[in-house]
């Protein structure tokens, strides 16, 4: 029951994650229709900001709900996390401004980040050590099945939009409401459907057992070293990360036009980003640091162990940052790119639904990749597997962006391969990160490690629009997404080279039991 609940939670988590990259272009066309006539770049800028805000929220939620799971239990905290991301994703369907989606996606992403950390902790603690490779592969695959469902659901809505309208008419829904819900490829209806996972909470509360390892740790007093006041650090870290996003957003230029039009904007952004990330890192790590200090003072922990776990948290964040930046800064823009390529084709040739087919190809590749990655890590070890994933991800993204100039079968095959290689990390992280930390701090530490990588990728993904603008010099306005964006996506793929070196700072955990 724990595995079923966690897999469903991750599946819906993936559904919510994949939602905005797919419906975002239509949603922003609708919400920014007046402003786009005077600023053609505004949609791309807001697209990057909303994706980055989501990543910041997920990072905060990973620490916040991970802390809650280490303190009150995995099951109760996971129920709250799922309820949070379901309800606030549904509310996005009623947004009237672009910033409404940014705020609601931020709150929803708190639950998404927390659900990953809590579900991984629960399942790895309940299932035996010999099953860790199998379970890790399922974890990564489940999330990508959710992303696949987004593409399929959107495809159904687009193909049968007239049928949906007939159903609404039969139910007595007014014409104005139908237009509101079904315009723009039904993006509002798709967002509202994201509230359905809230029903999963009833199943979890009734049938899912608590982790016996966490209960044993609680009974011996391990959960008593957490303190609510330490969450102030998380709030400060979140505010600092949000300030960095605002610094790179179009809203900053609009509010401070004298700065935004000057030559000092870029240096200001670089310095502000460095300071902001430093404060965010300190804020997010503060609850764990205080816990370890209290545990050390109580004689339950050695000083060397405290330093080791802090170092592993930073290592995990760096490893996650590499993988997540490659995904969010490069691959997750592929559906938007596919629309631009498909628009070049004559109307009679199609193809229709380019973004849906791209999302489906990406997700199918990701399901295969996550299962294979976990299996490979069980055979050749965690570190060599990470090196291999970095290499194939780099090559597949370069190939995808440089070898395609039109939408078609070859592009979808390239997307399938790139989706499989870049998403394979998400079958590796559920295997490796839990092996770095003991039960008492596992949910919080792995939540920090994985989700602080999202902060790094959030700042990095904002550079996709910056790089696209750089490569757009001399490019006709109508061909920016066709000629300039692939250069930006390929450039960001270079982040995987760093991962080849970073992984050797961590321990090899193949064949070792899960830390008690």
N, C-alpha and C positions, 0 to 999 in steps of 0.2 A: 504493500500500500504506500509506503514511503517513496519507493521508486516510481510508481505510477503517478503519485501526486507531484513529485519533483519534475518528472518528464512532461506532464501537462503544464506545469508552471513554466518550465523553460520553453515549451512549444509556444505558449501564448506570449511569453517574453519576446521570443523571436518575431512573433506576429506583430507586436507593438513596435519593436525596433525597425522592422522592415516597412512599417506603415508609411512614415513620412518620406523616405527616399522615393517611394512609388507615387504617392498622391501629392507630394509637395509642389511639383511644378503646376499642376492644375489648381491646387489650393491658392498658391501665390498669384497666379494669373487672375483668379477671382478676387482675392482680397486687395491686390495692388493695382487693379485695372486702371485707376485714375493716375497713379504716380508713374506707371511704366511708360506712358507716352512721353514724359520728360526725362526719364532716367532708365535707359534700357538695361543697365547693369544691376538695378535694384533687386530684381528677382534672384539673381545669383548670389548677391550679398546676403539677402535675407535667408536664402536656402542654407548658406554656410553658417550663419549665426544660429538658426534654429537647430541645426544638427549639432553645433558646438554646445549650445545651452543644454541639449539633451545629454550630452556626454558629461558635462559638469554635474548635472543632477544625478546621473547614474553613479558618478564617483562619490558624491556626497552620500547617496543612499547606500552604497556599498559599505561605507564606514558606519553610518548611522544605524542601519538595520542589522549589520554584522555585530555591532556593539550590543544591540537589543537581543540578538540571538544568543550571544555569549552570556547575557545576563538573565533573560527570562525563558530561554529555550528556543530551539530551532523552529518547532512547529508553530507556536503562537506568533513569533516574529514573521515567519514566512506567510502566514495568513494575512497579516497586516500589510506586508509588502505587496502581495498580489492584489488586495483590495485597492491599494493606493494607485497602482499603475493602471488597473482596469477602469476605475471610475473617471480618472482625469484624462485618460486617452479618449474615452467616450465624450467628455465635455469639449474636446477639440472640435467636434463636429458642429458646434454652435458658435465658433469663433467669428468675430466680425472684423478683426484687424490682424495683421501679421504678428504683432506683438502678443496678442491673445494666445496664439498657438505656441509662441515661445514660452510664455509663463506656464501654460497648462502642460506642455511637454516636459518642462523642468520638473514640475511636481510629480508627474507620472513616472519620470525616469528615476526618481528617488526609490520608488518601489521596484523598478526593474533591476537597478544595481543591487539592491538588497536581496532580491529573490535569488539571483545567481549565487551569491556568497552563501546564503542560508541553505539553499537546496544542495549545493555541493557538499557543505559540511554535514548535513543530515544523512545523505546517502552514503558518503564515504565512511562515516562513523558506524552506520548500521550494517552495511555489507562487509563481508570478510576481505582480508588483504588480497587474496588470490583473484578476487573479482574486480579489482580497481581498474584494470585496463578496459575491461568490458563495459563497466559503468561509465568511465570517462568518455568513451566513444559515444555511448548513448546520450550523454549530457550534451555534447556538442551537436550531435545529429538532431536532437529534439528541438533545439533553438532554431536550427535552419529549416526544419520541417515547418515551423511557424512562419518563417519568411516565405517559404514556398506557398503556404496557404494564402498569404497576402496577394501574391501574384495571381493565383487561381481565382480568388474571390473577386479581385478587381476585374479580371478577364470576364468572369460571369456577369458582373454588373454592367460592364461596357456592352457585351454582346446582347444581353437581354434587358436593356434599360427600358425598352418599350413594354416588356412584359411586367416589369416591376411597377411601372406607372399604372398599368391596368389593375394590378393587385391593389395598389393604393387607392385607385378610383373606386374599386369595389368595396373597399373598407371605409369609404366616405372621406378620404383625405382631400383637402382642398387643392385646387390647381396651384395656388401660390406656394403651399407647403411642398408639393411635389417638385416644383421648379427649384425651390430652395435646397431640397435634399438631393436631387438627381442631376443638377447642373454640374459642369466640370467633371464629367466621367464619374459622378456619384461619390466624390471625395468625402462629402459630409457623412453620407450614409456609411461609408467604409470606416470612417473614424468612430462613429457612434457604435458600430458593431464591435469595436475594441473594448467595450464595457462588459461583454459577455463573460470573460474569465472571472469576474467577481463571483459567479456561481460556484467556482472551484473551491472557494473558501469553506463552504458548507461540507464538502467532501473531506477536506483536510481536517477540519475540526472534529468530525465524527469518526474517521477511520484511520488516520495516520498516527503511528506511535512516535513518541519522543525518542531522541537519541539516548541510548543507555549509557554511552560514554559521557555525554554531557550531564546526565543525571548523576552519574558517579562523581564527576568533577564538582557539581553543585553540592552534593552531599558532604564532600570533604572540605568545602569552603572555598573552592577555586573561583566561584562566581562573585564572592563577596568583595573582591578587590576592585571591582568596577564602581565608578562614581558618576552620577548624573551631571554634576557640575563640569566634568571634563568635556562634555559635548559642546561647551562654549568654544573650544578650539576648533571643532568641526564647523560651527557656524561662521567663525571668522575665516576659516579656510575657504568655505563656500563663497562667502562674500568677496574674498580676494580673487577667486577664480572667475566669478561673475564680472568683476571689474576688468579683468584681462579681456574677457569676451567683449564687453562694452567698448573697450579701447579700440578693438579691431572692427567694431560694427559700424554700419552706416549711420546709426543714431548718434554716435560720437561726433562724426563730421557735421551732422545736421545741428547738433546742440552747440558745437564750438566751431563755427565756420572759419573763424580767423586762424585757428590752429590747423584745421583740416585742409585748408588751401595753402598752407605754408610748407617749406622744405623741411621743417623740423618734426613733421608728423611721424615719419618712419623711425627716426632715432628715439622719439618719445615712446612709440609703441614697443620697441625692442627693450628699452630700459624698464618700462612699466611691466612688460611680460616677465622679465627676469625677476623683478622684485615680487610681482604677484604670485608667481609659481613658488618662490621661496616661502612666502607666507602661507600659501595653500598647503605645501608639503608639511610645514611645521604644525599647522592647524589640524590636518587630517591624522597625523601621526601622534598627536598629543594624548588622546585617550589611551592608546596602547602604551605609550611611554609611562604615563602615570600608573597604569595597572601594573606594569612590570616593576616600577619602583616600589609600589606597595607590596607586591609579592616578594620582592627581594628583602624589604625591611621585615616582613613577617617570617623570613627564613624559608619560604617556599620556592625560592629561585636564586641561582647564583648570578653574580655580576657578569660573568662571561656569557651565560645564557641570555641575559638581557641584551647584551651587545650583539650576540649572534642573531637573535630574532629581529632586532631592528635592522641589521644589515640585510637580512633576507627579505624584509618588507621592501626595502629600497631596490634590491635586485629584482624582485617580482614586479615592481612598478615599472622598472626599465624594460624588462622583457615584454610586459603587456603593452607598454607604450609603443614599442616597435611594431608589434602585430596590429594593434588597434589603429595606429596612424596609417599603416598601409591599407587597412580596410576602409576607414572613414575618410581619409584624405584622398584616396584614389578609387578603390573599387566601388564604394557605395554611390559614386556619382555616375556609374555606368548606365542606369536606366534613363537619367536625364540626357546623357550623351547619345543614347540610342534613339531618343526622340529626334534629336537634331539630324542624325544620319538618315533616319527613315524619312524625314521631311524633304530630303533631296530627291527621293524617288518619284516618278510620275504617279499620279493618283491611281491609274489603272493597274500599276504594278504593286502597289502597297509597299511594304506589308503594314497591316493594321496592328495596333496594340504592341508597338515595339517595346515600350517600357515593361509591359507585363511579361512578354516572352523573355526579355533580358533578365528580369527578376526571377523567373522560373528557372532559367538556365543557371544563373548564379546559385540559387538555392539547391538545385539538384546536385551540382558539383560540390557544394559545401557539405551536404549530407554524406556523400561518399568520402570526401576528404577528411572529415572529423573522425569517422570510423576507422579509416586507414591510418591516420596519424597516431591514434591511441594504440593500435595494434603494433605499429612500427616502434613506438616508444617502449612497448613491452618486450620487443625483440632486441633492439640495438642500444637501448638506453635513452634517458631523457635528453641529455645534452646533444648527442649526435643527431637525434631526431630534430631538435630545434634548429640546428645548423642546416640540416637538409631542407626543412620547411622554409627557412629564410632564402635559400638559394633558389628553390623552385618558384617561390612567390615572386621574387624579383624578376626572374626570366619570364614568367607567365604574364605579369602585368606589362612589362616592356613589349612583349609580343602582341598582347591584346591592343594596346594603344597605338603601336607603330605599324601594325600590319593590316589595319582595317580603316577603310575610307568610306565604306558604305554599309548599310544594314543588310544582313543576310545570314546564310547558314554558317559561313566561316566565322563571322563575328560571334554568333551564338555559341559555336564550339569553343572559341577563344574565351568567352565569358564563362562557360562551363568549367574550363580548365583553371582559369584564374580564380573563380569562385571556390573550386575545390582546394587549390593550394593555399590561398590566403586564409580561408576559413578553417583549414586543418589545425591551426593553432588552438582553436576553441574545443578541440578534442584532446589537446595536449595540456592546456592549463588546468582542467579539472583533475588531471592525473598528478601533475607536478606540484601545484601550489599547496594542496592539503598535506603533502608529504614534507613540507618545510616547517610546519608549526604544530605545537601540541594542542590538545583538545580545548584547554581553557581559553585560548586566544585564537583558535583556528578561524572562526567565522569572521572576526574583525580583521585579522591580519591578511587573510586571503582576499577579503572584501576590499581592503585598502590596496593591496598589491595589484589586483586585477583592475580595479576601478580608478586608481590614480593614473594608471595607464590611459584611461579615458580622458583625464584632464590634459595630459600631454598630447593626446591625439586631437583633442578639441582645439587647442591652440594651433597645432599643426594643420588640421583640416581647414582652418580659416585661411591658410596660405594657398589653398587650392585656387581660390578666387584671385588672390594676389599674383600667383604665378601665371594664371590664365591671362590676367591683364598685361603682365610683362611680355608674354609670348604673343599677345594680340597686336603689338605694334606693327603697323603696316598691313594688318589683316582687315579685310572688308567686314563691317559690323555684322552682316548677316552670316558670316562664316567663323565667328569667334569660337563657338562651341565645336565646330568641325575641325578647324585647323590649329587653334591655340590650346584648347583644353587637353587634347591628347598629349601635348608636350608637357603640360603641368602634371597630368596624372602619371606619366612615365618618370618625370623627375622625382616626384614624391616616393616612387617605388624604391629609390635609393636608400631609404631608411632601413631596409632589411639588411643591408651590408653591416650596419652597426650591431645588429643582433647576433651575427656570426661570432663576434668577439665578446659581447657581454655575457653570453651564456656560460662561458668558462669560469666566470667568477662564482658560480653557484655549485652546490654539491651534486653528485650523481646519486640518485635515490632508488635506482632500479634494484629490485630484490630486497629492499629494506621494509620493515613493518611501519605502519602509520604511527607517528609519534603519539605517545599516550598523553 
